[in-house]
């Protein structure tokens, strides 16, 4: 259980850092968005690294959640409390990051969801 808590904390931390380091200007101008990366290349590199770590970890957690929810149905074992707590923690992290920066969170979790679904092994 401790490892799951650490995973969710790292996902939140990576998402929070990504939201703070990659700012989306309003109104959105693509040239201004890319110029901010050129002006601060170290910040862009660090944000990309954090995005990559969070993206991989979130994809792995999504894959574990899907496989974990599929197991009790096949083995007829009731572990719904653990599954419910895992999904609740995942939704809590998602909603907190969504509140902080919805554009970055949508990109972060949609790519992670896609990666998590394609990385499921039979």
Backbone as XML, in Angstrom:
<?xml version="1.0"?>
<chain id="A" units="angstrom">
  <residue number="1" name="UNK">
    <atom name="N" x="0.826" y="-1.196" z="0.000"/>
    <atom name="CA" x="0.000" y="0.000" z="0.000"/>
    <atom name="C" x="0.870" y="1.259" z="0.000"/>
  </residue>
  <residue number="2" name="UNK">
    <atom name="N" x="2.008" y="1.188" z="0.680"/>
    <atom name="CA" x="2.897" y="2.340" z="0.737"/>
    <atom name="C" x="3.417" y="2.698" z="-0.651"/>
  </residue>
  <residue number="3" name="UNK">
    <atom name="N" x="3.689" y="1.679" z="-1.458"/>
    <atom name="CA" x="4.200" y="1.924" z="-2.806"/>
    <atom name="C" x="3.138" y="2.612" z="-3.657"/>
  </residue>
  <residue number="4" name="UNK">
    <atom name="N" x="1.877" y="2.237" z="-3.488"/>
    <atom name="CA" x="0.798" y="2.897" z="-4.235"/>
    <atom name="C" x="0.674" y="4.356" z="-3.849"/>
  </residue>
  <residue number="5" name="UNK">
    <atom name="N" x="0.797" y="4.649" z="-2.571"/>
    <atom name="CA" x="0.722" y="6.041" z="-2.105"/>
    <atom name="C" x="1.876" y="6.853" z="-2.679"/>
  </residue>
  <residue number="6" name="UNK">
    <atom name="N" x="3.059" y="6.273" z="-2.704"/>
    <atom name="CA" x="4.226" y="6.959" z="-3.269"/>
    <atom name="C" x="4.021" y="7.204" z="-4.761"/>
  </residue>
  <residue number="7" name="UNK">
    <atom name="N" x="3.461" y="6.216" z="-5.473"/>
    <atom name="CA" x="3.201" y="6.393" z="-6.901"/>
    <atom name="C" x="2.230" y="7.540" z="-7.148"/>
  </residue>
  <residue number="8" name="UNK">
    <atom name="N" x="1.153" y="7.589" z="-6.379"/>
    <atom name="CA" x="0.191" y="8.671" z="-6.554"/>
    <atom name="C" x="0.796" y="10.023" z="-6.184"/>
  </residue>
  <residue number="9" name="UNK">
    <atom name="N" x="1.633" y="10.056" z="-5.171"/>
    <atom name="CA" x="2.299" y="11.300" z="-4.801"/>
    <atom name="C" x="3.257" y="11.768" z="-5.895"/>
  </residue>
  <residue number="10" name="UNK">
    <atom name="N" x="4.006" y="10.846" z="-6.476"/>
    <atom name="CA" x="4.937" y="11.209" z="-7.556"/>
    <atom name="C" x="4.169" y="11.674" z="-8.789"/>
  </residue>
  <residue number="11" name="UNK">
    <atom name="N" x="3.045" y="11.038" z="-9.096"/>
    <atom name="CA" x="2.217" y="11.478" z="-10.219"/>
    <atom name="C" x="1.724" y="12.896" z="-9.977"/>
  </residue>
  <residue number="12" name="UNK">
    <atom name="N" x="1.242" y="13.163" z="-8.762"/>
    <atom name="CA" x="0.779" y="14.515" z="-8.450"/>
    <atom name="C" x="1.924" y="15.516" z="-8.523"/>
  </residue>
  <residue number="13" name="UNK">
    <atom name="N" x="3.063" y="15.155" z="-7.992"/>
    <atom name="CA" x="4.210" y="16.058" z="-8.004"/>
    <atom name="C" x="4.667" y="16.356" z="-9.432"/>
  </residue>
  <residue number="14" name="UNK">
    <atom name="N" x="4.746" y="15.332" z="-10.267"/>
    <atom name="CA" x="5.143" y="15.552" z="-11.665"/>
    <atom name="C" x="4.123" y="16.419" z="-12.400"/>
  </residue>
  <residue number="15" name="UNK">
    <atom name="N" x="2.845" y="16.158" z="-12.182"/>
    <atom name="CA" x="1.810" y="16.978" z="-12.808"/>
    <atom name="C" x="1.838" y="18.412" z="-12.320"/>
  </residue>
  <residue number="16" name="UNK">
    <atom name="N" x="2.057" y="18.606" z="-11.033"/>
    <atom name="CA" x="2.112" y="19.957" z="-10.461"/>
    <atom name="C" x="3.302" y="20.739" z="-11.014"/>
  </residue>
  <residue number="17" name="UNK">
    <atom name="N" x="4.460" y="20.090" z="-11.082"/>
    <atom name="CA" x="5.647" y="20.753" z="-11.628"/>
    <atom name="C" x="5.438" y="21.067" z="-13.107"/>
  </residue>
  <residue number="18" name="UNK">
    <atom name="N" x="4.837" y="20.150" z="-13.836"/>
    <atom name="CA" x="4.557" y="20.386" z="-15.248"/>
    <atom name="C" x="3.627" y="21.581" z="-15.436"/>
  </residue>
  <residue number="19" name="UNK">
    <atom name="N" x="2.610" y="21.675" z="-14.622"/>
    <atom name="CA" x="1.670" y="22.792" z="-14.719"/>
    <atom name="C" x="2.365" y="24.117" z="-14.416"/>
  </residue>
  <residue number="20" name="UNK">
    <atom name="N" x="3.263" y="24.115" z="-13.440"/>
    <atom name="CA" x="3.954" y="25.359" z="-13.095"/>
    <atom name="C" x="5.015" y="25.756" z="-14.116"/>
  </residue>
  <residue number="21" name="UNK">
    <atom name="N" x="5.670" y="24.790" z="-14.725"/>
    <atom name="CA" x="6.771" y="25.102" z="-15.636"/>
    <atom name="C" x="6.334" y="25.310" z="-17.076"/>
  </residue>
  <residue number="22" name="UNK">
    <atom name="N" x="5.260" y="24.702" z="-17.494"/>
    <atom name="CA" x="4.740" y="24.898" z="-18.847"/>
    <atom name="C" x="3.492" y="25.767" z="-18.721"/>
  </residue>
  <residue number="23" name="UNK">
    <atom name="N" x="3.643" y="27.020" z="-19.002"/>
    <atom name="CA" x="2.501" y="27.926" z="-18.891"/>
    <atom name="C" x="1.864" y="28.108" z="-20.263"/>
  </residue>
  <residue number="24" name="UNK">
    <atom name="N" x="0.557" y="28.132" z="-20.281"/>
    <atom name="CA" x="-0.213" y="28.323" z="-21.507"/>
    <atom name="C" x="-0.698" y="29.774" z="-21.509"/>
  </residue>
  <residue number="25" name="UNK">
    <atom name="N" x="-0.243" y="30.588" z="-22.484"/>
    <atom name="CA" x="-0.686" y="31.987" z="-22.505"/>
    <atom name="C" x="-2.143" y="32.089" z="-22.949"/>
  </residue>
  <residue number="26" name="UNK">
    <atom name="N" x="-2.832" y="33.068" z="-22.394"/>
    <atom name="CA" x="-4.225" y="33.334" z="-22.774"/>
    <atom name="C" x="-4.312" y="34.748" z="-23.295"/>
  </residue>
  <residue number="27" name="UNK">
    <atom name="N" x="-4.730" y="35.037" z="-24.470"/>
    <atom name="CA" x="-5.160" y="34.138" z="-25.539"/>
    <atom name="C" x="-3.976" y="33.368" z="-26.092"/>
  </residue>
  <residue number="28" name="UNK">
    <atom name="N" x="-4.269" y="32.161" z="-26.517"/>
    <atom name="CA" x="-3.216" y="31.248" z="-26.961"/>
    <atom name="C" x="-2.704" y="31.664" z="-28.335"/>
  </residue>
  <residue number="29" name="UNK">
    <atom name="N" x="-1.394" y="31.900" z="-28.399"/>
    <atom name="CA" x="-0.706" y="32.171" z="-29.661"/>
    <atom name="C" x="0.430" y="31.151" z="-29.733"/>
  </residue>
  <residue number="30" name="UNK">
    <atom name="N" x="0.420" y="30.355" z="-30.785"/>
    <atom name="CA" x="1.387" y="29.274" z="-30.912"/>
    <atom name="C" x="2.822" y="29.794" z="-30.930"/>
  </residue>
  <residue number="31" name="UNK">
    <atom name="N" x="3.046" y="30.916" z="-31.574"/>
    <atom name="CA" x="4.401" y="31.483" z="-31.650"/>
    <atom name="C" x="4.905" y="31.869" z="-30.261"/>
  </residue>
  <residue number="32" name="UNK">
    <atom name="N" x="4.057" y="32.488" z="-29.456"/>
    <atom name="CA" x="4.457" y="32.854" z="-28.089"/>
    <atom name="C" x="4.731" y="31.620" z="-27.237"/>
  </residue>
  <residue number="33" name="UNK">
    <atom name="N" x="3.957" y="30.586" z="-27.454"/>
    <atom name="CA" x="4.138" y="29.339" z="-26.717"/>
    <atom name="C" x="5.504" y="28.737" z="-27.015"/>
  </residue>
  <residue number="34" name="UNK">
    <atom name="N" x="5.883" y="28.678" z="-28.291"/>
    <atom name="CA" x="7.178" y="28.116" z="-28.665"/>
    <atom name="C" x="8.338" y="29.038" z="-28.311"/>
  </residue>
  <residue number="35" name="UNK">
    <atom name="N" x="8.122" y="30.335" z="-28.353"/>
    <atom name="CA" x="9.184" y="31.278" z="-27.986"/>
    <atom name="C" x="9.540" y="31.135" z="-26.517"/>
  </residue>
  <residue number="36" name="UNK">
    <atom name="N" x="8.557" y="30.851" z="-25.677"/>
    <atom name="CA" x="8.854" y="30.661" z="-24.252"/>
    <atom name="C" x="9.771" y="29.458" z="-24.042"/>
  </residue>
  <residue number="37" name="UNK">
    <atom name="N" x="9.680" y="28.445" z="-24.894"/>
    <atom name="CA" x="10.583" y="27.297" z="-24.806"/>
    <atom name="C" x="11.982" y="27.642" z="-25.275"/>
  </residue>
  <residue number="38" name="UNK">
    <atom name="N" x="12.074" y="28.470" z="-26.299"/>
    <atom name="CA" x="13.383" y="28.849" z="-26.837"/>
    <atom name="C" x="14.113" y="29.774" z="-25.872"/>
  </residue>
  <residue number="39" name="UNK">
    <atom name="N" x="13.384" y="30.643" z="-25.225"/>
    <atom name="CA" x="13.991" y="31.590" z="-24.294"/>
    <atom name="C" x="14.505" y="30.886" z="-23.045"/>
  </residue>
  <residue number="40" name="UNK">
    <atom name="N" x="13.793" y="29.882" z="-22.580"/>
    <atom name="CA" x="14.181" y="29.125" z="-21.380"/>
    <atom name="C" x="14.384" y="27.648" z="-21.720"/>
  </residue>
  <residue number="41" name="UNK">
    <atom name="N" x="15.501" y="27.290" z="-22.349"/>
    <atom name="CA" x="15.674" y="25.887" z="-22.753"/>
    <atom name="C" x="15.872" y="24.931" z="-21.572"/>
  </residue>
  <residue number="42" name="UNK">
    <atom name="N" x="16.505" y="25.394" z="-20.491"/>
    <atom name="CA" x="16.695" y="24.524" z="-19.330"/>
    <atom name="C" x="15.363" y="24.200" z="-18.664"/>
  </residue>
  <residue number="43" name="UNK">
    <atom name="N" x="14.510" y="25.196" z="-18.558"/>
    <atom name="CA" x="13.184" y="24.985" z="-17.985"/>
    <atom name="C" x="12.365" y="24.029" z="-18.865"/>
  </residue>
  <residue number="44" name="UNK">
    <atom name="N" x="12.491" y="24.193" z="-20.175"/>
    <atom name="CA" x="11.789" y="23.307" z="-21.098"/>
    <atom name="C" x="12.304" y="21.873" z="-20.983"/>
  </residue>
  <residue number="45" name="UNK">
    <atom name="N" x="13.618" y="21.704" z="-20.892"/>
    <atom name="CA" x="14.194" y="20.363" z="-20.751"/>
    <atom name="C" x="13.749" y="19.717" z="-19.444"/>
  </residue>
  <residue number="46" name="UNK">
    <atom name="N" x="13.779" y="20.473" z="-18.356"/>
    <atom name="CA" x="13.361" y="19.933" z="-17.056"/>
    <atom name="C" x="11.874" y="19.579" z="-17.070"/>
  </residue>
  <residue number="47" name="UNK">
    <atom name="N" x="11.048" y="20.430" z="-17.676"/>
    <atom name="CA" x="9.615" y="20.146" z="-17.754"/>
    <atom name="C" x="9.347" y="18.918" z="-18.620"/>
  </residue>
  <residue number="48" name="UNK">
    <atom name="N" x="10.120" y="18.748" z="-19.678"/>
    <atom name="CA" x="9.972" y="17.578" z="-20.535"/>
    <atom name="C" x="10.359" y="16.306" z="-19.789"/>
  </residue>
  <residue number="49" name="UNK">
    <atom name="N" x="11.415" y="16.381" z="-19.013"/>
    <atom name="CA" x="11.846" y="15.232" z="-18.217"/>
    <atom name="C" x="10.789" y="14.865" z="-17.175"/>
  </residue>
  <residue number="50" name="UNK">
    <atom name="N" x="10.236" y="15.860" z="-16.501"/>
    <atom name="CA" x="9.190" y="15.614" z="-15.506"/>
    <atom name="C" x="7.943" y="15.045" z="-16.181"/>
  </residue>
  <residue number="51" name="UNK">
    <atom name="N" x="7.605" y="15.589" z="-17.361"/>
    <atom name="CA" x="6.463" y="15.073" z="-18.104"/>
    <atom name="C" x="6.670" y="13.608" z="-18.474"/>
  </residue>
  <residue number="52" name="UNK">
    <atom name="N" x="7.859" y="13.263" z="-18.916"/>
    <atom name="CA" x="8.152" y="11.894" z="-19.327"/>
    <atom name="C" x="8.059" y="10.929" z="-18.144"/>
  </residue>
  <residue number="53" name="UNK">
    <atom name="N" x="8.619" y="11.314" z="-17.016"/>
    <atom name="CA" x="8.562" y="10.465" z="-15.815"/>
    <atom name="C" x="7.113" y="10.294" z="-15.353"/>
  </residue>
  <residue number="54" name="UNK">
    <atom name="N" x="6.383" y="11.395" z="-15.269"/>
    <atom name="CA" x="4.989" y="11.327" z="-14.845"/>
    <atom name="C" x="4.111" y="10.580" z="-15.827"/>
  </residue>
  <residue number="55" name="UNK">
    <atom name="N" x="4.377" y="10.768" z="-17.108"/>
    <atom name="CA" x="3.632" y="10.096" z="-18.164"/>
    <atom name="C" x="3.804" y="8.577" z="-18.076"/>
  </residue>
  <residue number="56" name="UNK">
    <atom name="N" x="5.034" y="8.118" z="-17.912"/>
    <atom name="CA" x="5.287" y="6.681" z="-17.809"/>
    <atom name="C" x="4.691" y="6.085" z="-16.534"/>
  </residue>
  <residue number="57" name="UNK">
    <atom name="N" x="4.843" y="6.791" z="-15.421"/>
    <atom name="CA" x="4.318" y="6.285" z="-14.154"/>
    <atom name="C" x="2.791" y="6.259" z="-14.162"/>
  </residue>
  <residue number="58" name="UNK">
    <atom name="N" x="2.178" y="7.302" z="-14.701"/>
    <atom name="CA" x="0.720" y="7.338" z="-14.767"/>
    <atom name="C" x="0.186" y="6.257" z="-15.695"/>
  </residue>
  <residue number="59" name="UNK">
    <atom name="N" x="0.860" y="6.042" z="-16.812"/>
    <atom name="CA" x="0.458" y="4.964" z="-17.712"/>
    <atom name="C" x="0.547" y="3.608" z="-17.049"/>
  </residue>
  <residue number="60" name="UNK">
    <atom name="N" x="1.596" y="3.417" z="-16.270"/>
    <atom name="CA" x="1.763" y="2.145" z="-15.549"/>
    <atom name="C" x="0.667" y="1.961" z="-14.496"/>
  </residue>
  <residue number="61" name="UNK">
    <atom name="N" x="0.327" y="3.031" z="-13.788"/>
    <atom name="CA" x="-0.736" y="2.952" z="-12.778"/>
    <atom name="C" x="-2.080" y="2.675" z="-13.445"/>
  </residue>
  <residue number="62" name="UNK">
    <atom name="N" x="-2.343" y="3.302" z="-14.581"/>
    <atom name="CA" x="-3.596" y="3.043" z="-15.301"/>
    <atom name="C" x="-3.661" y="1.590" z="-15.738"/>
  </residue>
  <residue number="63" name="UNK">
    <atom name="N" x="-2.554" y="1.079" z="-16.235"/>
    <atom name="CA" x="-2.512" y="-0.324" z="-16.638"/>
    <atom name="C" x="-2.753" y="-1.245" z="-15.444"/>
  </residue>
  <residue number="64" name="UNK">
    <atom name="N" x="-2.160" y="-0.927" z="-14.295"/>
    <atom name="CA" x="-2.387" y="-1.723" z="-13.083"/>
    <atom name="C" x="-3.836" y="-1.637" z="-12.620"/>
  </residue>
  <residue number="65" name="UNK">
    <atom name="N" x="-4.452" y="-0.461" z="-12.746"/>
    <atom name="CA" x="-5.849" y="-0.313" z="-12.345"/>
    <atom name="C" x="-6.765" y="-1.140" z="-13.235"/>
  </residue>
  <residue number="66" name="UNK">
    <atom name="N" x="-6.498" y="-1.146" z="-14.525"/>
    <atom name="CA" x="-7.338" y="-1.912" z="-15.444"/>
    <atom name="C" x="-7.179" y="-3.409" z="-15.187"/>
  </residue>
  <residue number="67" name="UNK">
    <atom name="N" x="-5.940" y="-3.857" z="-15.053"/>
    <atom name="CA" x="-5.696" y="-5.282" z="-14.795"/>
    <atom name="C" x="-6.224" y="-5.669" z="-13.414"/>
  </residue>
  <residue number="68" name="UNK">
    <atom name="N" x="-6.055" y="-4.791" z="-12.431"/>
    <atom name="CA" x="-6.550" y="-5.070" z="-11.084"/>
    <atom name="C" x="-8.056" y="-5.146" z="-11.014"/>
  </residue>
  <residue number="69" name="UNK">
    <atom name="N" x="-8.742" y="-4.383" z="-11.853"/>
    <atom name="CA" x="-10.205" y="-4.439" z="-11.869"/>
    <atom name="C" x="-10.695" y="-5.647" z="-12.647"/>
  </residue>
  <residue number="70" name="UNK">
    <atom name="N" x="-9.876" y="-6.145" z="-13.562"/>
    <atom name="CA" x="-10.271" y="-7.292" z="-14.367"/>
    <atom name="C" x="-10.084" y="-8.611" z="-13.616"/>
  </residue>
  <residue number="71" name="UNK">
    <atom name="N" x="-9.100" y="-8.676" z="-12.724"/>
    <atom name="CA" x="-8.801" y="-9.920" z="-12.006"/>
    <atom name="C" x="-9.958" y="-10.435" z="-11.156"/>
  </residue>
  <residue number="72" name="UNK">
    <atom name="N" x="-10.573" y="-9.593" z="-10.305"/>
    <atom name="CA" x="-11.637" y="-10.142" z="-9.456"/>
    <atom name="C" x="-12.812" y="-10.703" z="-10.242"/>
  </residue>
  <residue number="73" name="UNK">
    <atom name="N" x="-13.048" y="-10.183" z="-11.437"/>
    <atom name="CA" x="-14.167" y="-10.694" z="-12.228"/>
    <atom name="C" x="-13.870" y="-12.097" z="-12.743"/>
  </residue>
  <residue number="74" name="UNK">
    <atom name="N" x="-12.615" y="-12.378" z="-13.036"/>
    <atom name="CA" x="-12.271" y="-13.697" z="-13.547"/>
    <atom name="C" x="-12.107" y="-14.726" z="-12.435"/>
  </residue>
  <residue number="75" name="UNK">
    <atom name="N" x="-11.584" y="-14.329" z="-11.305"/>
    <atom name="CA" x="-11.344" y="-15.273" z="-10.215"/>
    <atom name="C" x="-12.497" y="-15.322" z="-9.221"/>
  </residue>
  <residue number="76" name="UNK">
    <atom name="N" x="-13.471" y="-14.460" z="-9.401"/>
    <atom name="CA" x="-14.634" y="-14.398" z="-8.516"/>
    <atom name="C" x="-14.246" y="-14.107" z="-7.062"/>
  </residue>
  <residue number="77" name="UNK">
    <atom name="N" x="-13.170" y="-13.370" z="-6.889"/>
    <atom name="CA" x="-12.758" y="-12.955" z="-5.559"/>
    <atom name="C" x="-13.237" y="-11.517" z="-5.351"/>
  </residue>
  <residue number="78" name="UNK">
    <atom name="N" x="-13.645" y="-11.213" z="-4.155"/>
    <atom name="CA" x="-14.161" y="-9.882" z="-3.882"/>
    <atom name="C" x="-13.064" y="-9.045" z="-3.213"/>
  </residue>
  <residue number="79" name="UNK">
    <atom name="N" x="-12.519" y="-8.106" z="-3.957"/>
    <atom name="CA" x="-11.535" y="-7.157" z="-3.441"/>
    <atom name="C" x="-11.945" y="-5.755" z="-3.878"/>
  </residue>
  <residue number="80" name="UNK">
    <atom name="N" x="-13.226" y="-5.494" z="-3.821"/>
    <atom name="CA" x="-13.738" y="-4.247" z="-4.359"/>
    <atom name="C" x="-13.321" y="-3.033" z="-3.547"/>
  </residue>
  <residue number="81" name="UNK">
    <atom name="N" x="-13.033" y="-3.195" z="-2.286"/>
    <atom name="CA" x="-12.613" y="-2.059" z="-1.469"/>
    <atom name="C" x="-11.253" y="-1.542" z="-1.929"/>
  </residue>
  <residue number="82" name="UNK">
    <atom name="N" x="-10.310" y="-2.442" z="-2.183"/>
    <atom name="CA" x="-8.991" y="-2.029" z="-2.664"/>
    <atom name="C" x="-9.085" y="-1.362" z="-4.026"/>
  </residue>
  <residue number="83" name="UNK">
    <atom name="N" x="-9.902" y="-1.928" z="-4.906"/>
    <atom name="CA" x="-10.077" y="-1.353" z="-6.235"/>
    <atom name="C" x="-10.714" y="0.025" z="-6.131"/>
  </residue>
  <residue number="84" name="UNK">
    <atom name="N" x="-11.705" y="0.138" z="-5.268"/>
    <atom name="CA" x="-12.391" y="1.423" z="-5.087"/>
    <atom name="C" x="-11.446" y="2.488" z="-4.552"/>
  </residue>
  <residue number="85" name="UNK">
    <atom name="N" x="-10.616" y="2.143" z="-3.595"/>
    <atom name="CA" x="-9.659" y="3.097" z="-3.027"/>
    <atom name="C" x="-8.632" y="3.522" z="-4.073"/>
  </residue>
  <residue number="86" name="UNK">
    <atom name="N" x="-8.165" y="2.583" z="-4.885"/>
    <atom name="CA" x="-7.207" y="2.926" z="-5.938"/>
    <atom name="C" x="-7.813" y="3.897" z="-6.953"/>
  </residue>
  <residue number="87" name="UNK">
    <atom name="N" x="-9.027" y="3.606" z="-7.403"/>
    <atom name="CA" x="-9.682" y="4.504" z="-8.361"/>
    <atom name="C" x="-9.998" y="5.857" z="-7.734"/>
  </residue>
  <residue number="88" name="UNK">
    <atom name="N" x="-10.358" y="5.852" z="-6.469"/>
    <atom name="CA" x="-10.650" y="7.107" z="-5.784"/>
    <atom name="C" x="-9.402" y="7.974" z="-5.664"/>
  </residue>
  <residue number="89" name="UNK">
    <atom name="N" x="-8.274" y="7.368" z="-5.324"/>
    <atom name="CA" x="-7.006" y="8.115" z="-5.260"/>
    <atom name="C" x="-6.619" y="8.651" z="-6.628"/>
  </residue>
  <residue number="90" name="UNK">
    <atom name="N" x="-6.802" y="7.852" z="-7.666"/>
    <atom name="CA" x="-6.481" y="8.295" z="-9.020"/>
    <atom name="C" x="-7.357" y="9.479" z="-9.426"/>
  </residue>
  <residue number="91" name="UNK">
    <atom name="N" x="-8.648" y="9.393" z="-9.135"/>
    <atom name="CA" x="-9.551" y="10.500" z="-9.461"/>
    <atom name="C" x="-9.253" y="11.736" z="-8.629"/>
  </residue>
  <residue number="92" name="UNK">
    <atom name="N" x="-8.819" y="11.557" z="-7.397"/>
    <atom name="CA" x="-8.450" y="12.686" z="-6.552"/>
    <atom name="C" x="-7.236" y="13.418" z="-7.116"/>
  </residue>
  <residue number="93" name="UNK">
    <atom name="N" x="-6.213" y="12.662" z="-7.526"/>
    <atom name="CA" x="-5.028" y="13.278" z="-8.132"/>
    <atom name="C" x="-5.412" y="13.993" z="-9.416"/>
  </residue>
  <residue number="94" name="UNK">
    <atom name="N" x="-6.231" y="13.348" z="-10.235"/>
    <atom name="CA" x="-6.660" y="13.960" z="-11.493"/>
    <atom name="C" x="-7.440" y="15.238" z="-11.251"/>
  </residue>
  <residue number="95" name="UNK">
    <atom name="N" x="-8.370" y="15.223" z="-10.295"/>
    <atom name="CA" x="-9.191" y="16.411" z="-10.053"/>
    <atom name="C" x="-8.375" y="17.558" z="-9.456"/>
  </residue>
  <residue number="96" name="UNK">
    <atom name="N" x="-7.413" y="17.254" z="-8.595"/>
    <atom name="CA" x="-6.558" y="18.315" z="-8.057"/>
    <atom name="C" x="-5.715" y="18.952" z="-9.154"/>
  </residue>
  <residue number="97" name="UNK">
    <atom name="N" x="-5.127" y="18.131" z="-10.017"/>
    <atom name="CA" x="-4.346" y="18.679" z="-11.118"/>
    <atom name="C" x="-5.230" y="19.413" z="-12.118"/>
  </residue>
  <residue number="98" name="UNK">
    <atom name="N" x="-6.440" y="18.938" z="-12.334"/>
    <atom name="CA" x="-7.374" y="19.600" z="-13.230"/>
    <atom name="C" x="-7.732" y="20.985" z="-12.701"/>
  </residue>
  <residue number="99" name="UNK">
    <atom name="N" x="-7.873" y="21.102" z="-11.405"/>
    <atom name="CA" x="-8.173" y="22.392" z="-10.786"/>
    <atom name="C" x="-6.993" y="23.361" z="-10.949"/>
  </residue>
  <residue number="100" name="UNK">
    <atom name="N" x="-5.769" y="22.852" z="-10.882"/>
    <atom name="CA" x="-4.590" y="23.708" z="-10.978"/>
    <atom name="C" x="-4.308" y="24.165" z="-12.414"/>
  </residue>
  <residue number="101" name="UNK">
    <atom name="N" x="-4.515" y="23.298" z="-13.370"/>
    <atom name="CA" x="-4.271" y="23.653" z="-14.766"/>
    <atom name="C" x="-4.931" y="22.636" z="-15.672"/>
  </residue>
  <residue number="102" name="UNK">
    <atom name="N" x="-6.079" y="22.979" z="-16.208"/>
    <atom name="CA" x="-6.861" y="21.980" z="-16.917"/>
    <atom name="C" x="-6.270" y="21.619" z="-18.276"/>
  </residue>
  <residue number="103" name="UNK">
    <atom name="N" x="-5.618" y="22.565" z="-18.953"/>
    <atom name="CA" x="-5.070" y="22.252" z="-20.277"/>
    <atom name="C" x="-3.939" y="21.227" z="-20.180"/>
  </residue>
  <residue number="104" name="UNK">
    <atom name="N" x="-3.010" y="21.466" z="-19.266"/>
    <atom name="CA" x="-1.878" y="20.557" z="-19.096"/>
    <atom name="C" x="-2.338" y="19.196" z="-18.571"/>
  </residue>
  <residue number="105" name="UNK">
    <atom name="N" x="-3.328" y="19.214" z="-17.685"/>
    <atom name="CA" x="-3.822" y="17.966" z="-17.105"/>
    <atom name="C" x="-4.509" y="17.100" z="-18.152"/>
  </residue>
  <residue number="106" name="UNK">
    <atom name="N" x="-5.270" y="17.721" z="-19.026"/>
    <atom name="CA" x="-5.934" y="16.954" z="-20.083"/>
    <atom name="C" x="-4.901" y="16.277" z="-20.980"/>
  </residue>
  <residue number="107" name="UNK">
    <atom name="N" x="-3.861" y="17.013" z="-21.371"/>
    <atom name="CA" x="-2.819" y="16.431" z="-22.221"/>
    <atom name="C" x="-2.079" y="15.336" z="-21.465"/>
  </residue>
  <residue number="108" name="UNK">
    <atom name="N" x="-1.707" y="15.613" z="-20.226"/>
    <atom name="CA" x="-0.945" y="14.670" z="-19.403"/>
    <atom name="C" x="-1.698" y="13.353" z="-19.229"/>
  </residue>
  <residue number="109" name="UNK">
    <atom name="N" x="-2.962" y="13.424" z="-18.813"/>
    <atom name="CA" x="-3.698" y="12.204" z="-18.520"/>
    <atom name="C" x="-4.237" y="11.509" z="-19.770"/>
  </residue>
  <residue number="110" name="UNK">
    <atom name="N" x="-4.521" y="12.246" z="-20.835"/>
    <atom name="CA" x="-4.996" y="11.566" z="-22.043"/>
    <atom name="C" x="-3.879" y="10.758" z="-22.687"/>
  </residue>
  <residue number="111" name="UNK">
    <atom name="N" x="-2.676" y="11.314" z="-22.743"/>
    <atom name="CA" x="-1.555" y="10.549" z="-23.278"/>
    <atom name="C" x="-1.203" y="9.379" z="-22.363"/>
  </residue>
  <residue number="112" name="UNK">
    <atom name="N" x="-1.301" y="9.587" z="-21.062"/>
    <atom name="CA" x="-1.032" y="8.500" z="-20.119"/>
    <atom name="C" x="-2.080" y="7.397" z="-20.224"/>
  </residue>
  <residue number="113" name="UNK">
    <atom name="N" x="-3.317" y="7.783" z="-20.421"/>
    <atom name="CA" x="-4.383" y="6.792" z="-20.589"/>
    <atom name="C" x="-4.146" y="5.958" z="-21.839"/>
  </residue>
  <residue number="114" name="UNK">
    <atom name="N" x="-3.779" y="6.611" z="-22.924"/>
    <atom name="CA" x="-3.487" y="5.887" z="-24.162"/>
    <atom name="C" x="-2.310" y="4.936" z="-23.967"/>
  </residue>
  <residue number="115" name="UNK">
    <atom name="N" x="-1.249" y="5.422" z="-23.338"/>
    <atom name="CA" x="-0.082" y="4.575" z="-23.090"/>
    <atom name="C" x="-0.421" y="3.422" z="-22.150"/>
  </residue>
  <residue number="116" name="UNK">
    <atom name="N" x="-1.202" y="3.695" z="-21.119"/>
    <atom name="CA" x="-1.574" y="2.645" z="-20.176"/>
    <atom name="C" x="-2.424" y="1.562" z="-20.808"/>
  </residue>
  <residue number="117" name="UNK">
    <atom name="N" x="-3.305" y="1.952" z="-21.722"/>
    <atom name="CA" x="-4.163" y="0.953" z="-22.372"/>
    <atom name="C" x="-3.377" y="0.095" z="-23.361"/>
  </residue>
  <residue number="118" name="UNK">
    <atom name="N" x="-2.404" y="0.684" z="-24.061"/>
    <atom name="CA" x="-1.676" y="-0.134" z="-25.026"/>
    <atom name="C" x="-0.587" y="-0.966" z="-24.375"/>
  </residue>
  <residue number="119" name="UNK">
    <atom name="N" x="-0.266" y="-0.671" z="-23.123"/>
    <atom name="CA" x="0.803" y="-1.434" z="-22.462"/>
    <atom name="C" x="0.273" y="-2.591" z="-21.611"/>
  </residue>
  <residue number="120" name="UNK">
    <atom name="N" x="-1.018" y="-2.874" z="-21.695"/>
    <atom name="CA" x="-1.584" y="-3.982" z="-20.922"/>
    <atom name="C" x="-1.174" y="-5.290" z="-21.577"/>
  </residue>
  <residue number="121" name="UNK">
    <atom name="N" x="-0.642" y="-6.174" z="-20.745"/>
    <atom name="CA" x="-0.259" y="-7.504" z="-21.216"/>
    <atom name="C" x="-1.342" y="-8.484" z="-20.852"/>
  </residue>
  <residue number="122" name="UNK">
    <atom name="N" x="-1.497" y="-9.474" z="-21.643"/>
    <atom name="CA" x="-2.543" y="-10.474" z="-21.380"/>
    <atom name="C" x="-2.187" y="-11.368" z="-20.259"/>
  </residue>
</chain>
